[in-house]
């Protein structure tokens, strides 16, 4: 197992620039693989309740999660409006990206997620910057395939468990990893990566986990 590495892309309208950003993401993925000695990719799995709805969701999200882990690089989009978000996603797709994160940092976020899933159903969309259970629910209703958060709380972990959604929370300590694992998670993102120690912290966490 290894950590899921991520990189960010910013909204640009020049098509060649966006396609270059997509290719750069692929190169970042190759570089990330060489850092896998810092390994521990933690992915959410079946420690959820066994209600019928949750089981069906779990099967769906498990398939989506395998695509996420295969991608290894996750471009992060802060949506300004629906049209420019669609334009950016199409350009990143041409650059080789198939999994992308659209953050809930603007009023256009939910509409952008819904629009991308309607126009480009083959693209896997994560809802990013999910900080409350209600945000998780509304993101899923908009069509998000999984959710990403800068941190983790018991309430968020419980909502993810109740719905069966794959959840990628940010962690910055061993205690947070332990909390997430107690809810059945084994994939996390290190956030904010550089300030909390980057690869050095990953190597340290690889020992106990």
C-alpha positions as CSV (number, residue, x, y, z in Angstrom):
1,X,0.0,0.0,0.0
2,X,1.1,3.6,-0.6
3,X,-0.1,7.1,0.0
4,X,-2.4,8.6,-2.5
5,X,-0.5,11.6,-3.9
6,X,-2.3,14.6,-5.2
7,X,-1.5,17.8,-7.1
8,X,-3.5,21.0,-7.8
9,X,-4.4,22.7,-11.0
10,X,-5.8,26.2,-11.2
11,X,-8.6,27.4,-13.4
12,X,-7.3,28.7,-16.8
13,X,-9.2,29.3,-20.0
14,X,-6.3,28.9,-22.5
15,X,-6.8,25.4,-23.8
16,X,-3.2,24.6,-24.5
17,X,-2.2,25.7,-21.0
18,X,-4.9,23.5,-19.5
19,X,-3.8,20.5,-21.5
20,X,-0.2,21.1,-20.5
21,X,-1.4,21.2,-16.8
22,X,-2.9,17.8,-17.4
23,X,0.3,16.3,-18.8
24,X,2.2,17.9,-15.9
25,X,-0.1,16.0,-13.5
26,X,0.8,12.7,-15.3
27,X,4.5,13.5,-14.8
28,X,3.8,14.3,-11.1
29,X,2.2,10.9,-10.8
30,X,5.3,9.3,-12.1
31,X,7.5,11.2,-9.7
32,X,5.1,10.4,-6.8
33,X,5.5,6.6,-7.5
34,X,9.3,7.0,-6.9
35,X,8.4,8.3,-3.4
36,X,6.4,5.3,-2.5
37,X,9.0,4.3,0.2
38,X,7.0,6.8,2.2
39,X,4.2,4.4,1.5
40,X,0.8,3.7,3.0
41,X,-2.1,4.4,0.8
42,X,-5.1,4.2,3.0
43,X,-8.4,3.4,1.1
44,X,-11.9,3.3,2.6
45,X,-13.4,-0.2,2.8
46,X,-16.2,-2.2,4.3
47,X,-16.4,-1.2,7.9
48,X,-19.9,0.2,7.4
49,X,-23.4,-0.7,8.5
50,X,-25.2,-3.4,6.6
51,X,-28.4,-1.7,5.6
52,X,-29.6,-2.4,2.1
53,X,-28.9,1.1,0.9
54,X,-25.5,1.2,2.4
55,X,-24.5,-2.2,0.9
56,X,-25.7,-1.0,-2.6
57,X,-23.8,2.3,-2.2
58,X,-20.7,0.4,-0.9
59,X,-20.6,-1.7,-4.1
60,X,-20.9,1.4,-6.3
61,X,-18.3,3.4,-4.3
62,X,-15.9,0.5,-4.1
63,X,-15.8,0.4,-7.9
64,X,-15.2,4.1,-8.0
65,X,-12.5,3.9,-5.4
66,X,-10.4,1.4,-7.4
67,X,-10.4,4.0,-10.2
68,X,-9.3,6.7,-7.8
69,X,-6.3,4.6,-6.5
70,X,-5.4,3.8,-10.1
71,X,-5.3,7.5,-11.0
72,X,-3.0,8.4,-8.1
73,X,-3.0,12.1,-9.2
74,X,-6.0,14.3,-8.3
75,X,-6.2,17.7,-10.0
76,X,-8.0,20.1,-7.7
77,X,-10.5,22.6,-9.3
78,X,-11.9,25.7,-7.6
79,X,-15.0,26.4,-9.7
80,X,-15.6,30.0,-10.7
81,X,-18.7,29.1,-12.8
82,X,-20.2,26.1,-14.5
83,X,-19.0,26.9,-18.0
84,X,-15.4,27.5,-17.2
85,X,-15.4,24.4,-15.0
86,X,-16.7,22.2,-17.8
87,X,-14.1,23.7,-20.1
88,X,-11.3,23.0,-17.7
89,X,-12.5,19.4,-17.0
90,X,-12.6,18.7,-20.8
91,X,-9.1,20.0,-21.2
92,X,-7.7,18.0,-18.3
93,X,-9.5,14.9,-19.7
94,X,-7.7,15.5,-23.0
95,X,-4.5,15.7,-21.0
96,X,-5.1,12.3,-19.6
97,X,-6.9,13.0,-16.4
98,X,-9.9,10.9,-15.5
99,X,-10.4,11.7,-11.8
100,X,-10.8,15.3,-10.6
101,X,-11.7,17.1,-7.4
102,X,-14.1,20.0,-7.5
103,X,-13.9,21.9,-4.2
104,X,-16.9,23.3,-2.4
105,X,-15.3,26.7,-2.1
106,X,-17.7,28.7,-4.3
107,X,-21.4,29.1,-5.0
108,X,-20.8,27.3,-8.3
109,X,-19.5,24.1,-6.8
110,X,-22.6,21.9,-6.6
111,X,-23.9,23.0,-10.0
112,X,-20.5,22.4,-11.5
113,X,-20.3,18.9,-10.0
114,X,-23.8,18.1,-11.4
115,X,-22.9,19.6,-14.8
116,X,-19.7,17.7,-15.2
117,X,-21.4,14.4,-14.3
118,X,-24.2,15.1,-16.8
119,X,-21.8,16.1,-19.7
120,X,-18.9,13.8,-18.9
121,X,-20.2,10.7,-17.1
122,X,-16.9,8.9,-17.6
123,X,-15.0,11.5,-15.5
124,X,-14.8,10.6,-11.8
125,X,-15.6,13.6,-9.7
126,X,-14.7,14.1,-6.0
127,X,-16.4,16.8,-4.0
128,X,-13.5,18.6,-2.1
129,X,-13.4,20.8,1.0
130,X,-16.3,18.8,2.5
131,X,-16.3,20.0,6.2
132,X,-19.8,19.1,7.5
133,X,-22.1,16.1,7.2
134,X,-24.7,18.3,5.4
135,X,-22.1,19.3,2.8
136,X,-21.3,15.6,2.2
137,X,-25.0,14.8,1.7
138,X,-25.6,17.7,-0.8
139,X,-22.4,16.8,-2.7
140,X,-23.5,13.3,-3.1
141,X,-27.0,14.5,-4.2
142,X,-25.3,16.6,-6.9
143,X,-23.6,13.5,-8.2
144,X,-20.1,13.4,-6.6
145,X,-18.5,10.0,-6.7
146,X,-16.6,10.4,-3.4
147,X,-15.7,13.2,-0.9
148,X,-12.5,14.8,0.1
149,X,-12.0,16.9,3.3
150,X,-9.2,18.9,4.7
151,X,-9.7,17.1,8.0
152,X,-11.8,14.6,9.8
153,X,-14.4,14.7,12.6
154,X,-16.5,12.0,14.1
155,X,-19.6,13.5,12.5
156,X,-18.1,13.4,9.0
157,X,-16.8,9.9,9.6
158,X,-20.2,8.7,10.8
159,X,-22.0,10.2,7.8
160,X,-19.6,8.5,5.4
161,X,-20.1,5.2,7.2
162,X,-23.9,5.7,7.1
163,X,-24.0,6.4,3.4
164,X,-21.3,4.0,2.3
165,X,-19.5,6.8,0.4
166,X,-15.8,6.6,-0.1
167,X,-14.3,9.4,2.0
168,X,-10.7,10.8,1.8
169,X,-10.1,12.9,4.8
170,X,-7.0,15.1,5.5
171,X,-4.8,14.1,8.4
172,X,-1.8,15.6,10.0
173,X,-1.0,13.2,12.9
174,X,-1.0,9.6,13.9
175,X,-4.0,10.2,16.2
176,X,-6.1,11.4,13.2
177,X,-5.0,8.3,11.2
178,X,-6.1,6.1,14.2
179,X,-9.4,7.9,14.4
180,X,-10.1,7.3,10.7
181,X,-9.0,3.7,10.9
182,X,-11.5,3.2,13.8
183,X,-14.2,4.0,11.2
184,X,-12.8,1.6,8.7
185,X,-10.7,4.0,6.6
186,X,-7.3,3.1,5.3
187,X,-6.7,5.9,2.8
188,X,-6.0,9.5,3.9
189,X,-4.4,12.6,2.4
190,X,-1.6,14.4,4.2
191,X,-2.8,18.0,4.7
192,X,-1.4,20.5,4.8
193,X,1.4,18.4,3.5
194,X,4.5,20.6,3.5
195,X,3.8,22.5,6.8
196,X,3.2,19.3,8.8
197,X,6.4,17.5,7.5
198,X,5.8,16.2,4.0
199,X,7.6,13.1,3.0
200,X,9.5,12.9,6.3
201,X,6.1,12.6,8.2
202,X,4.9,10.0,5.6
203,X,8.0,7.9,6.4
204,X,7.4,8.2,10.1
205,X,3.8,7.2,9.8
206,X,4.7,4.2,7.6
207,X,6.2,2.5,10.6
208,X,3.1,2.0,12.8
209,X,0.6,2.0,10.0
